[in-house]
Amino acid sequence: MNQNTKNKLLPLTLSFAVILLDQITKCLVVKFIPRLTVFADDAVIEIFGKYLRLIHVRNNAIAFSMGSGLSDGLRGILFALLPLFVIIAVYVIYFRNNEFTKLQRWAVCGILGGGIGNLIDRFFRPEGVVDFVDCYFFGLFGMERWPTFNFADAAVVVCGIIFVITFVFQVKSDRKNNKKE
């Protein structure tokens, strides 16, 4: 196996780790935390008071519950099949691209692991994706609490930010080097 192949395969361990941690945490939440309803007083576990809590909610839409008003069939196509095709396309691009930096490869694999983690819920949890991290948001942007999320969501956001930052620095560096020539 050549070095280029090894450099592409090693970051896949992050994808597997994100999927594994995401599914384990979701299974624990489903098993030990009752679904949050107005009648479930024991459904909130405070970690740092009102600032960080664990709750058990389901999201049958996408980020910030966008699309929750769509029909079940349309949601299934838009939020399960379309992401599946996007994930496959990104993996194909990932393996064909030789321009990604090492950090960008790890970031892409973290994003893909998070995407697959939530996709597993979309296919195997008809009630929706399990979300459980609930953070106080200090009323910023009119929100008392940040929308509830899970480990997969966090991986997508953190790795997405890392990817964008490294991409911006790479573009700036390329422009600087082109001006010198």
Backbone torsions as a table, in degrees:
resi	resn	phi	psi	omega
1	MET	NA	128.9	-178.1
2	ASN	-79.9	167.4	-175.4
3	GLN	-63.6	-37.3	-179.8
4	ASN	-62.3	-41.4	178.2
5	THR	-65.9	-42.7	177.8
6	LYS	-61.0	-41.5	179.3
7	ASN	-63.4	-27.1	178.8
8	LYS	-86.6	-30.6	-177.1
9	LEU	-81.9	-38.0	-176.5
10	LEU	-57.2	-44.5	179.0
11	PRO	-63.3	-18.3	177.0
12	LEU	-62.0	-21.8	176.1
13	THR	-62.0	-31.5	176.4
14	LEU	-66.9	-41.2	176.2
15	SER	-56.7	-48.4	-178.9
16	PHE	-65.1	-39.4	179.4
17	ALA	-65.1	-42.6	178.9
18	VAL	-63.5	-45.9	179.2
19	ILE	-59.7	-47.0	-178.3
20	LEU	-62.3	-51.2	-179.7
21	LEU	-63.2	-39.0	178.7
22	ASP	-61.8	-49.3	-176.9
23	GLN	-69.8	-35.9	177.1
24	ILE	-64.5	-47.1	-179.3
25	THR	-63.8	-38.1	178.9
26	LYS	-66.6	-40.9	177.4
27	CYS	-62.3	-41.4	178.2
28	LEU	-63.9	-42.1	178.5
29	VAL	-62.3	-47.6	-179.2
30	VAL	-60.3	-39.1	-176.6
31	LYS	-75.5	-38.7	-168.6
32	PHE	-111.2	-12.7	-179.2
33	ILE	-119.5	120.5	178.4
34	PRO	-64.5	151.8	177.6
35	ARG	-60.6	139.4	-178.7
36	LEU	-72.8	121.0	172.7
37	THR	-138.5	171.0	178.6
38	VAL	-66.8	-16.4	-178.2
39	PHE	-97.6	-6.9	-174.9
40	ALA	-100.1	89.2	179.3
41	ASP	-68.8	-27.1	-177.4
42	ASP	-90.7	12.6	-174.4
43	ALA	-89.5	2.3	-179.8
44	VAL	-119.6	124.1	177.0
45	ILE	-110.9	112.3	-179.4
46	GLU	-81.8	128.2	177.0
47	ILE	-97.2	-53.2	175.6
48	PHE	-125.3	65.5	-179.3
49	GLY	57.3	-137.8	-179.1
50	LYS	-76.9	-8.4	-174.0
51	TYR	-78.2	-35.2	178.4
52	LEU	-143.1	120.5	-178.8
53	ARG	-132.8	156.1	171.1
54	LEU	-107.1	129.4	176.4
55	ILE	-138.0	168.7	179.8
56	HIS	-121.4	105.6	175.8
57	VAL	-128.5	163.6	177.5
58	ARG	-120.5	142.3	-179.9
59	ASN	-124.7	113.3	178.8
60	ASN	-98.6	13.7	176.6
61	ALA	-116.4	-148.3	176.2
62	ILE	-118.0	-163.7	-175.8
63	ALA	-44.5	136.3	179.1
64	PHE	59.9	24.9	179.3
65	SER	61.8	22.8	177.1
66	MET	-65.3	132.2	178.1
67	GLY	92.4	6.3	-178.2
68	SER	-66.1	-20.5	179.9
69	GLY	-85.8	-4.7	-179.6
70	LEU	-74.9	159.3	177.9
71	SER	-66.1	157.0	-179.2
72	ASP	-57.7	-42.3	-179.1
73	GLY	-63.6	-45.4	179.8
74	LEU	-67.0	-40.1	176.4
75	ARG	-61.6	-40.9	179.3
76	GLY	-60.5	-42.2	179.7
77	ILE	-71.0	-49.1	-175.6
78	LEU	-69.8	-37.5	-171.1
79	PHE	-105.0	-2.4	177.0
80	ALA	-123.3	-56.5	-176.2
81	LEU	-72.1	-44.3	179.6
82	LEU	-60.9	-47.9	176.2
83	PRO	-61.0	-34.2	177.7
84	LEU	-60.4	-45.9	178.7
85	PHE	-66.1	-37.9	178.0
86	VAL	-64.1	-44.0	179.6
87	ILE	-61.7	-43.9	178.0
88	ILE	-61.6	-45.0	179.8
89	ALA	-61.8	-41.8	-179.5
90	VAL	-66.1	-40.3	176.5
91	TYR	-62.0	-40.3	177.7
92	VAL	-62.5	-47.1	177.9
93	ILE	-61.1	-42.7	180.0
94	TYR	-55.0	-46.7	-176.2
95	PHE	-78.3	-25.7	178.8
96	ARG	-85.2	-22.6	-175.4
97	ASN	-83.6	130.7	176.6
98	ASN	-112.1	9.9	-176.0
99	GLU	-98.4	-15.4	179.7
100	PHE	-63.9	141.9	172.2
101	THR	-75.9	169.8	178.6
102	LYS	-59.5	-45.0	-179.8
103	LEU	-65.2	-38.0	177.4
104	GLN	-64.6	-37.3	177.2
105	ARG	-62.4	-44.3	178.3
106	TRP	-63.5	-41.0	-179.7
107	ALA	-64.1	-44.7	178.7
108	VAL	-60.0	-42.2	-179.8
109	CYS	-67.5	-34.1	174.5
110	GLY	-65.2	-42.3	177.6
111	ILE	-62.3	-46.7	-179.2
112	LEU	-64.5	-39.7	176.9
113	GLY	-60.6	-43.2	177.4
114	GLY	-64.7	-40.7	178.1
115	GLY	-62.2	-42.7	179.1
116	ILE	-68.6	-38.4	177.9
117	GLY	-56.2	-46.7	178.7
118	ASN	-73.0	-31.8	178.6
119	LEU	-65.3	-36.3	176.4
120	ILE	-57.6	-43.8	177.8
121	ASP	-62.6	-42.2	-177.6
122	ARG	-61.5	-34.8	-179.8
123	PHE	-85.9	-32.0	-171.0
124	PHE	-115.8	-2.3	176.6
125	ARG	-124.8	92.6	-175.2
126	PRO	-60.8	-21.9	180.0
127	GLU	-76.3	-13.3	178.7
128	GLY	119.9	176.3	-179.5
129	VAL	-69.0	135.4	178.5
130	VAL	-78.6	120.5	174.0
131	ASP	-117.1	146.2	-174.5
132	PHE	-151.0	-11.1	179.5
133	VAL	-93.1	121.2	-174.9
134	ASP	-122.6	116.7	-175.1
135	CYS	-117.2	139.3	173.4
136	TYR	-69.1	138.4	-174.9
137	PHE	-121.4	13.7	170.8
138	PHE	58.7	23.0	178.5
139	GLY	73.9	7.0	178.7
140	LEU	-64.0	141.2	-178.6
141	PHE	54.5	26.6	178.9
142	GLY	76.1	12.1	-178.1
143	MET	-110.4	121.9	175.5
144	GLU	-70.2	-39.5	180.0
145	ARG	-129.3	145.2	174.6
146	TRP	-70.8	146.5	177.5
147	PRO	-55.4	136.4	-177.3
148	THR	-60.9	141.0	-176.3
149	PHE	-139.9	-178.7	-179.3
150	ASN	-133.7	-177.2	-177.6
151	PHE	-62.2	-40.0	179.8
152	ALA	-63.1	-43.8	178.3
153	ASP	-59.7	-44.5	-179.3
154	ALA	-62.1	-41.5	179.4
155	ALA	-63.2	-42.7	179.6
156	VAL	-62.3	-45.5	-177.8
157	VAL	-67.7	-50.8	-177.6
158	VAL	-63.0	-47.8	-179.4
159	CYS	-68.8	-32.9	175.9
160	GLY	-64.1	-42.7	177.4
161	ILE	-63.3	-44.4	178.4
162	ILE	-60.0	-44.5	-179.3
163	PHE	-61.9	-46.9	-178.8
164	VAL	-62.5	-44.6	-179.8
165	ILE	-61.9	-46.6	-179.7
166	THR	-65.6	-35.2	178.1
167	PHE	-65.4	-43.9	178.9
168	VAL	-61.5	-46.1	179.0
169	PHE	-63.7	-36.6	179.1
170	GLN	-66.4	-42.5	178.5
171	VAL	-63.9	-44.4	178.0
172	LYS	-61.1	-42.7	179.5
173	SER	-64.4	-42.9	178.8
174	ASP	-61.9	-43.2	179.0
175	ARG	-63.1	-42.4	179.7
176	LYS	-62.8	-43.9	179.6
177	ASN	-67.2	-35.2	178.8
178	ASN	-68.9	-33.9	178.9
179	LYS	-69.0	-31.0	-179.6
180	LYS	-71.4	-27.0	-175.4
181	GLU	-77.4	NA	NA
